Amino acid sequence: MERREFVSVVGGALAGWPDGRMVHPTIRASDPPDQEPSLPPEVFAHRLSRLQAELTTRKLDLLVAEPSTNFEYFTGHNPGRSERLILLLAPVTGTPAIVCPAFEVERVRRHSVIQDVRGWAEQENPWKLVRQAGREMKPPRRNGVAAVEPTTSYRSFLGLDDALGGWRFANGASVVERLRIVKSPEEVDLIRRAVAITEAGIAATFAQLTPDATEREVADVLARELATRGGTAGGGLVQFGPSSALPHGGPGGSTLARETVVLIDAGCRVGGYISDITRTIWYGDAPDDEFKKVFNLVHDAQTAALQLGRPFTTKCEDLDRTARQVITDAGYGQYFTHRLGHGMGMDGHEVPYLVEGNETRLESGMIFTIEPGIYQVGHLGVRIEDDCLMAEHGIEVLSHRPTKY
């Protein structure tokens, strides 16, 4: 595919979508993102109601969470982690509470939907507030069972274990994953906007490639192009020539020459939700036969997976097997070295994972990448990554697939 064709396709994808705010796609769960909730309060009220129903189903009495994307999912705000304790306690019945430093109380109340915010002074032990909340939320006449958000620090877990007498603890991963794995229409809309911005940013970056530019310089261009479309930051991987054969290589100091491969893997956030797209092109006039063969094979593998998906029927591992078989049958199986894809939403990588052994059936509303790749170390790599929604009729590609060479 010529660069001008790619620019035309993805440039059109941006039309009709308002610009969104974003941060770098590899943001850590502990980093504070945008301060204001991007969704209305009733969305978070519904999430908390669903959380209580999920806790009831699993015979759990409480979810505890430090600042993280899961904290933000239920409250609308991620204040970030530090040495000062901030903790969400969401009981199976009643009102959730947040324990935080006293000087943070007003900020948390303004930016989250939780109004029961309990502050501790700098000279006080914050775990006394946690202990008091635990007594209030503990079920009568029996021990409570608290689901612990899976990214909770070991230090905080030790504090919980010490403070919450009469409670035992369970891994909360299954709780939050079940609630987040199927996206609401509001979430899908935000991801669509992030996808459109990312496609346009990648296209604009490809259009500015010049000989002798370094991978780092092009990565800077990419970040600017994403930012100018409404974000405060954004970026991704930029890899030239043999560097493209490293699935997570670059950007480095390699310089660009004509008649070579350029791979860009980029994403951004809009309203707290992520995109993740990879495009591989030939920079020059005449792509060599091996590149065209590999590119078209990767494209065929992606097509096979896309055509297979049916809601409540297709397993995650089925998609991986199908795409992998196409590449293996062509004699390139050893060069497809990673899973086919991953879920995405508030985190760049989240459930469901499209990988051998995952028998989870895809459901309507799940969003995930399909990104087969072939990586010939020392020579070239090709990855095509598109963001996909499991719709009622089958898989809908939210991005715009490139054409074959």
C-alpha positions as CSV (number, residue, x, y, z in Angstrom):
1,M,0.0,0.0,0.0
2,E,1.3,3.4,-0.9
3,R,1.7,6.0,1.8
4,R,-0.8,8.4,0.1
5,E,-3.4,5.6,0.2
6,F,-2.9,5.1,3.9
7,V,-3.2,8.8,4.6
8,S,-6.4,9.0,2.7
9,V,-8.0,6.1,4.5
10,V,-7.1,7.0,8.0
11,G,-7.4,10.7,7.5
12,G,-11.0,10.2,6.6
13,A,-11.5,8.1,9.7
14,L,-11.1,11.2,11.9
15,A,-13.9,13.1,10.2
16,G,-16.9,13.6,12.5
17,W,-15.2,12.8,15.8
18,P,-14.5,15.5,18.3
19,D,-10.9,15.8,19.6
20,G,-10.3,14.1,23.0
21,R,-7.9,14.4,25.8
22,M,-5.3,11.6,26.1
23,V,-2.2,10.5,27.9
24,H,0.5,8.1,26.9
25,P,-0.8,4.6,26.2
26,T,1.6,3.0,28.5
27,I,0.5,5.0,31.5
28,R,0.8,3.1,34.7
29,A,-2.2,2.2,36.8
30,S,-0.8,4.4,39.6
31,D,-0.4,7.5,37.5
32,P,-3.2,10.1,38.0
33,P,-5.0,10.8,34.7
34,D,-7.5,13.6,33.8
35,Q,-9.0,15.1,37.0
36,E,-12.6,15.3,35.9
37,P,-14.9,12.2,35.3
38,S,-15.4,11.9,31.6
39,L,-18.8,10.2,32.1
40,P,-21.9,11.4,33.9
41,P,-22.5,10.4,37.6
42,E,-25.3,8.0,36.7
43,V,-22.7,5.8,34.9
44,F,-20.7,5.4,38.1
45,A,-23.8,4.8,40.1
46,H,-24.7,2.0,37.8
47,R,-21.2,0.6,38.1
48,L,-21.3,0.6,41.8
49,S,-24.7,-1.1,41.7
50,R,-23.3,-3.8,39.4
51,L,-20.3,-4.2,41.8
52,Q,-22.6,-4.8,44.7
53,A,-24.6,-7.4,42.6
54,E,-21.3,-9.1,41.7
55,L,-20.1,-9.2,45.3
56,T,-23.5,-10.7,46.3
57,T,-23.2,-13.4,43.6
58,R,-19.7,-14.3,44.7
59,K,-20.6,-14.3,48.4
60,L,-18.2,-11.4,49.1
61,D,-18.8,-8.5,51.4
62,L,-16.4,-5.8,50.4
63,L,-14.1,-4.6,47.7
64,V,-11.0,-2.6,48.7
65,A,-8.9,-0.8,46.1
66,E,-5.9,1.6,46.0
67,P,-5.8,4.2,43.3
68,S,-5.7,2.4,40.0
69,T,-7.8,2.0,36.9
70,N,-10.2,-0.2,38.9
71,F,-10.4,2.6,41.5
72,E,-11.1,5.1,38.7
73,Y,-13.7,2.7,37.1
74,F,-15.9,2.9,40.1
75,T,-15.2,6.4,41.4
76,G,-14.5,8.5,38.3
77,H,-11.1,9.6,39.6
78,N,-7.6,8.2,40.0
79,P,-5.7,10.4,42.5
80,G,-2.5,8.4,42.1
81,R,-0.5,6.4,44.6
82,S,2.2,7.7,46.9
83,E,3.5,6.9,50.4
84,R,0.2,8.3,51.8
85,L,-2.6,5.9,52.0
86,I,-5.7,6.3,49.8
87,L,-8.2,3.5,49.8
88,L,-11.7,2.8,48.4
89,L,-13.9,0.5,50.5
90,A,-17.1,-0.5,48.7
91,P,-19.4,-2.8,50.7
92,V,-21.9,-5.2,49.3
93,T,-24.7,-3.1,50.9
94,G,-24.6,0.5,51.9
95,T,-22.4,3.4,50.8
96,P,-18.8,3.3,49.6
97,A,-16.2,5.3,51.4
98,I,-12.7,6.6,50.6
99,V,-10.0,7.0,53.2
100,C,-7.4,9.6,52.2
101,P,-5.1,12.4,53.6
102,A,-7.1,15.2,55.2
103,F,-5.7,17.7,52.7
104,E,-6.9,15.6,49.8
105,V,-10.5,15.3,51.0
106,E,-11.9,18.2,49.0
107,R,-10.0,17.2,45.8
108,V,-11.3,13.7,46.0
109,R,-14.9,14.9,46.6
110,R,-14.7,17.3,43.7
111,H,-13.3,14.8,41.2
112,S,-14.9,11.5,42.2
113,V,-18.5,10.4,42.7
114,I,-17.9,9.2,46.3
115,Q,-19.0,11.7,48.9
116,D,-18.1,9.7,52.0
117,V,-14.5,10.8,52.1
118,R,-12.7,10.3,55.4
119,G,-9.5,12.3,56.0
120,W,-6.6,11.5,58.3
121,A,-4.1,14.1,59.5
122,E,-0.4,13.8,58.7
123,Q,0.5,12.9,62.3
124,E,-2.3,10.2,62.5
125,N,-2.3,6.5,61.6
126,P,-4.6,6.1,58.5
127,W,-5.2,2.5,59.3
128,K,-7.4,3.6,62.3
129,L,-9.9,5.0,59.8
130,V,-9.7,1.8,57.8
131,R,-10.3,-0.2,60.9
132,Q,-13.4,1.9,61.8
133,A,-14.8,1.6,58.3
134,G,-14.2,-2.2,58.4
135,R,-16.2,-2.4,61.6
136,E,-19.1,-0.5,60.1
137,M,-19.1,-2.6,56.9
138,K,-18.6,-6.0,58.5
139,P,-21.6,-8.3,58.3
140,P,-23.1,-9.1,61.8
141,R,-22.4,-12.3,63.6
142,R,-19.8,-13.6,61.2
143,N,-16.4,-12.8,59.6
144,G,-16.5,-10.7,56.4
145,V,-14.8,-11.6,53.1
146,A,-13.0,-8.7,51.4
147,A,-12.1,-8.8,47.7
148,V,-8.7,-7.1,47.3
149,E,-8.1,-5.2,44.0
150,P,-5.4,-7.2,42.2
151,T,-2.8,-4.4,41.8
152,T,-2.9,-3.5,45.5
153,S,0.6,-3.1,46.9
154,Y,2.0,-5.7,49.3
155,R,2.5,-2.9,51.9
156,S,-1.1,-2.0,51.8
157,F,-2.2,-5.6,51.9
158,L,-0.2,-6.1,55.1
159,G,-1.9,-3.0,56.5
160,L,-5.3,-4.4,55.6
161,D,-4.5,-7.7,57.2
162,D,-3.5,-5.9,60.4
163,A,-6.4,-3.4,60.5
164,L,-9.4,-5.4,59.5
165,G,-10.0,-7.9,62.3
166,G,-12.9,-10.2,61.6
167,W,-12.2,-10.2,57.9
168,R,-10.5,-12.6,55.5
169,F,-9.3,-11.7,52.1
170,A,-9.8,-13.0,48.5
171,N,-8.3,-12.0,45.2
172,G,-10.6,-9.4,43.6
173,A,-9.4,-9.9,40.1
174,S,-12.4,-12.0,39.0
175,V,-14.8,-9.4,40.3
176,V,-13.3,-6.4,38.5
177,E,-12.5,-8.3,35.3
178,R,-16.1,-9.6,35.0
179,L,-17.5,-6.0,35.4
180,R,-15.0,-4.4,33.0
181,I,-14.7,-7.0,30.3
182,V,-17.9,-6.0,28.5
183,K,-18.0,-2.4,27.5
184,S,-21.0,-0.1,27.7
185,P,-22.0,2.1,24.7
186,E,-20.4,5.1,26.4
187,E,-17.1,3.2,26.7
188,V,-17.2,2.0,23.1
189,D,-17.8,5.6,22.0
190,L,-14.7,6.9,23.8
191,I,-12.6,4.0,22.3
192,R,-13.9,4.8,18.8
193,R,-12.7,8.4,19.3
194,A,-9.3,7.3,20.5
195,V,-9.0,5.0,17.5
196,A,-9.8,7.8,15.1
197,I,-7.2,10.1,16.6
198,T,-4.6,7.4,16.6
199,E,-5.2,6.5,13.0
200,A,-4.9,10.1,11.9
201,G,-1.8,10.6,14.0
202,I,0.0,7.6,12.5
203,A,-1.0,8.7,9.0
204,A,0.3,12.2,9.6
205,T,3.6,10.8,10.9
206,F,4.1,8.5,7.9
207,A,3.5,11.5,5.7
208,Q,6.4,13.3,7.3
209,L,9.0,10.5,7.0
210,T,12.3,11.7,5.6
211,P,15.7,9.9,5.0
212,D,18.1,10.1,7.9
213,A,15.5,10.8,10.5
214,T,16.0,8.7,13.6
215,E,13.4,6.5,15.3
216,R,13.4,8.8,18.3
217,E,12.8,11.9,16.1
218,V,9.9,10.2,14.3
219,A,8.5,9.1,17.7
220,D,8.5,12.8,18.7
221,V,6.6,13.6,15.6
222,L,4.1,10.9,16.4
223,A,3.6,12.3,19.9
224,R,3.0,15.8,18.6
225,E,0.5,14.6,16.0
226,L,-1.5,12.8,18.6
227,A,-1.3,15.7,21.0
228,T,-2.4,18.3,18.3
229,R,-5.6,16.3,17.9
230,G,-6.6,17.1,21.4
231,G,-4.3,15.2,23.8
232,T,-1.7,16.3,26.3
233,A,0.5,13.3,25.4
234,G,0.6,10.2,23.3
235,G,3.0,8.0,21.5
236,G,4.3,4.5,20.8
237,L,6.9,2.4,19.1
238,V,8.7,3.5,15.9
239,Q,11.0,0.9,14.3
240,F,13.0,1.0,11.0
241,G,14.3,-1.9,8.9
242,P,15.7,-4.9,11.0
243,S,14.4,-3.2,14.2
244,S,10.9,-4.0,13.0
245,A,11.6,-7.7,13.7
246,L,11.6,-7.0,17.5
247,P,8.0,-7.0,18.7
248,H,8.7,-4.4,21.3
249,G,11.8,-2.7,19.9
250,G,12.5,1.0,19.5
251,P,12.4,3.8,19.3
252,G,16.2,4.1,19.2
253,G,18.8,6.0,17.3
254,S,18.5,4.1,14.0
255,T,18.3,6.3,11.0
256,L,15.8,5.9,8.1
257,A,16.9,5.0,4.6
258,R,14.6,4.5,1.6
259,E,13.5,1.1,0.5
260,T,12.9,-0.3,4.0
261,V,10.3,-1.3,6.5
262,V,8.7,1.2,8.9
263,L,6.6,0.0,11.8
264,I,4.6,2.2,14.1
265,D,2.6,0.9,17.1
266,A,0.7,3.7,18.8
267,G,-2.2,4.6,21.0
268,C,-3.8,7.4,23.0
269,R,-6.4,7.9,25.6
270,V,-9.7,9.7,25.3
271,G,-11.7,10.2,28.5
272,G,-9.6,7.5,30.1
273,Y,-10.0,4.9,27.3
274,I,-7.3,3.6,25.1
275,S,-6.6,2.7,21.5
276,D,-3.8,0.5,20.2
277,I,-3.0,0.3,16.5
278,T,0.0,-1.0,14.6
279,R,0.8,-0.1,10.9
280,T,3.7,-1.5,8.9
281,I,4.6,0.2,5.6
282,W,7.3,0.1,3.0
283,Y,9.1,3.4,2.8
284,G,10.2,3.8,-0.7
285,D,9.2,3.1,-4.3
286,A,9.5,-0.7,-4.7
287,P,8.8,-3.0,-1.8
288,D,10.7,-6.2,-2.2
289,D,9.0,-9.6,-2.8
290,E,9.7,-10.9,0.7
291,F,8.1,-7.9,2.3
292,K,5.0,-8.1,0.1
293,K,4.7,-11.9,0.8
294,V,5.0,-11.5,4.5
295,F,2.7,-8.5,4.7
296,N,-0.1,-10.2,2.7
297,L,0.3,-13.3,4.8
298,V,-0.2,-11.4,8.0
299,H,-3.2,-9.7,6.4
300,D,-4.7,-13.1,5.5
301,A,-4.1,-14.4,9.0
302,Q,-5.9,-11.4,10.5
303,T,-8.8,-11.8,8.0
304,A,-9.2,-15.4,9.0
305,A,-9.6,-14.5,12.7
306,L,-12.0,-11.7,11.9
307,Q,-14.2,-13.9,9.9
308,L,-14.4,-16.6,12.6
309,G,-15.6,-14.5,15.5
310,R,-19.2,-15.0,16.7
311,P,-20.5,-13.8,20.1
312,F,-21.1,-16.4,22.8
313,T,-19.7,-19.1,20.5
314,T,-16.1,-18.3,19.6
315,K,-13.4,-18.9,22.2
316,C,-10.4,-16.6,22.6
317,E,-8.1,-19.4,21.8
318,D,-10.0,-20.2,18.6
319,L,-9.0,-16.8,17.1
320,D,-5.4,-17.4,18.0
321,R,-5.4,-20.9,16.5
322,T,-7.0,-19.8,13.3
323,A,-4.7,-16.9,12.6
324,R,-1.6,-18.9,13.6
325,Q,-2.6,-21.8,11.3
326,V,-2.6,-19.5,8.3
327,I,0.9,-18.4,9.1
328,T,2.1,-21.9,9.9
329,D,0.7,-23.4,6.7
330,A,2.8,-20.9,4.8
331,G,5.9,-21.9,6.5
332,Y,6.3,-18.9,8.8
333,G,4.9,-20.3,12.0
334,Q,8.2,-20.0,14.0
335,Y,8.2,-16.3,13.3
336,F,4.8,-15.6,14.9
337,T,6.1,-15.3,18.5
338,H,3.3,-13.7,20.6
339,R,-0.4,-14.1,21.3
340,L,-2.9,-12.9,18.7
341,G,-4.3,-10.1,20.8
342,H,-5.5,-8.6,24.1
343,G,-8.5,-6.8,25.5
344,M,-8.4,-3.1,25.9
345,G,-10.3,-0.4,27.6
346,M,-9.1,1.7,30.5
347,D,-5.9,-0.3,30.4
348,G,-3.9,-0.9,27.2
349,H,-3.7,-4.7,28.0
350,E,-6.6,-6.2,29.9
351,V,-8.9,-9.2,29.6
352,P,-9.8,-11.0,27.4
353,Y,-6.5,-12.3,26.0
354,L,-6.6,-14.1,22.6
355,V,-4.1,-16.9,23.4
356,E,-3.9,-20.7,23.3
357,G,-5.5,-22.1,26.5
358,N,-8.0,-19.2,27.0
359,E,-11.4,-20.9,26.7
360,T,-13.3,-17.7,27.5
361,R,-16.1,-17.2,24.9
362,L,-16.2,-13.8,23.3
363,E,-19.3,-11.8,24.3
364,S,-21.0,-8.8,22.6
365,G,-19.4,-5.6,23.9
366,M,-15.9,-7.0,24.4
367,I,-13.1,-5.0,22.8
368,F,-9.8,-6.4,21.8
369,T,-6.9,-6.2,19.4
370,I,-6.2,-8.7,16.6
371,E,-2.6,-8.3,15.8
372,P,-0.8,-11.2,14.0
373,G,2.9,-10.6,13.2
374,I,5.9,-12.2,11.5
375,Y,9.3,-11.3,12.9
376,Q,12.4,-12.4,11.0
377,V,15.2,-11.3,13.3
378,G,18.0,-9.4,11.5
379,H,15.8,-8.9,8.5
380,L,12.3,-7.5,8.9
381,G,9.1,-7.7,10.9
382,V,5.4,-7.0,9.9
383,R,2.5,-6.6,12.4
384,I,-1.0,-5.4,11.5
385,E,-2.9,-4.5,14.6
386,D,-6.6,-3.4,14.6
387,D,-9.0,-2.6,17.4
388,C,-12.1,-4.8,17.3
389,L,-15.6,-4.9,18.9
390,M,-17.5,-8.1,19.3
391,A,-20.9,-7.1,18.0
392,E,-24.1,-9.1,17.8
393,H,-23.4,-10.1,14.2
394,G,-19.7,-10.8,14.5
395,I,-16.5,-8.8,14.8
396,E,-16.6,-5.2,13.9
397,V,-13.2,-3.5,13.2
398,L,-13.2,-0.1,14.9
399,S,-10.1,1.0,13.0
400,H,-9.6,0.9,9.2
401,R,-7.6,-2.1,8.0
402,P,-4.8,-1.4,5.5
403,T,-5.1,-3.0,2.0
404,K,-2.8,-5.8,0.9
405,Y,0.3,-5.0,-1.2
